[in-house]
Amino acid sequence: MPKTITIDGYKIHDIPSFYEEINRVFMQEVDWKLGESLDALSDMFYGGYGEIQGKEEICLIWKNFGQNKKDLGPELTKAYYEEKLKSPGKFNADFVKEKLQQLKNGTGKTYFDIILEIIAEHPNVKLIPQ
């Protein structure tokens, strides 16, 4: 029987609030929190710390999914990449510019799309949008 975990999307409206909810749901039993990092999010889904232990099966219910898709959509993603361009020594500026151009062309992935890709990379996690 898979473990059921619920993300309360009504608490999510931007990137910081997304990670606040992820930490509330997945990291309550540890004494540290995930930073705002897609790599850290992916690592968390591998399990071994926080709510997921190893490759156990997870039924991930995501409430307010449709609104979160809009909230973490193109405009937020554009602002996310533009913020990265303010620190060119820290981030690969060419990569970020390419991602921005893809968004402008309508072919780029939103922050929400990237989150969904990360979840999909973990076959032990079944996402149930609500």
N, C-alpha and C positions, 0 to 999 in steps of 0.2 A: 504494500500500500504506500503510495507516494506521500511525502510530507507536503502539506498545503501551506503556502506562504502567500500573504496578501499585501500588495502594494496599494496604499491609499492614494490614488492619483488626485484626489480632491485637495491634497496638501502640496501638490506639485504645480508650479507655474513657471519655473526657470531652472537653470542648471544647479544653483545652490540648493534650492528646495528639493530637487530630485535626489541629490546626495544626502540631504537631511533625512528624507524618507527611506532611502536605501540603508543608511546607518541605523535608523530607528528599527527597521524590520530585520536586517541581517546581522547587525553588529552589536546588539544589545548585551550579549554575554561576554564581550571582550572589552578590554580597557583602552582601546584605541579605535579610531574611526577611519574610514576610507576618505581620502582626499578627492577633489573633483578631477578624477582621472579615468578615462575610458579603459586604459590598461589595467588599472586597479580594479575596476568593475569586472572586467573579464577574469582576472585572477580570482576574485571572490567567488565567481560561479564555478571555478574548479573545485572549490571546497577545501576543507582542512582547517578552516578557522571561521568564526562567526556561526551563522545558522546552518550552513551547508557543510556536512561532514563527508568528505570524499566524493564518490560518484553516486551518492544516494539519489533516488528519483524525487524530483521536486515538481509539484503542481503550482505554478506561479500565477496567481490571479492578480490582474492589474485593473483596478477600478478607475473609472474616468479616462479610459484609454483614448477615446476619440478626442477629447479636449486636450489631453497631454500631447497627442500627435500634433495638434495645432500650436500648443504652447512651446514645444521643443522643435518647431518647424523651421522653415527657411529664414525668417527674420532673425530669430534667436541664433541660428547657426551662422548667419552672416556676421552678426555682432561678435560671436565667439571667435571666428577666424580673424576678424579685424583687430580684436584685442591681442591676439597672438602676434600679429604683425608689428605691434608696438614693442616687442622684445625680440628683434631679429636674431640676436646672438643666442637666444635660448631655444628658438624654434626654427625649423627649416622654412625660411621665407618663401622659397620657390614652391615648395609643396603646399603651403598655406595659400599662396596666390592661385595656384592651380585649383585648389578646392573651392576658393571663392569664385573663380571664373566658371567652374562647373555649376555652382549654385545659380549664378546669373544666367547661365545658358539653360537652366531648368533640368540639367542632367545630374546635378550633384546630390549627395546624400545629406539629409538633415541630421542633426544631433539625435533626433528620435530614431531615424532609420539606422544609425550606427548602433544605438542601444539594442535595437531589435536584432541586428546582425550578430552582436556579441551574444545575446541570449541564444540565438539559433545555433551558434558554434558549440553549444553545450547540450549534447543529446539527452542528458539526464534531466534537463529542465524543459517542462512543457508549459508554454505560455498560454494563458486563457484571458483574452481581452474582455473587459466588461465595460 
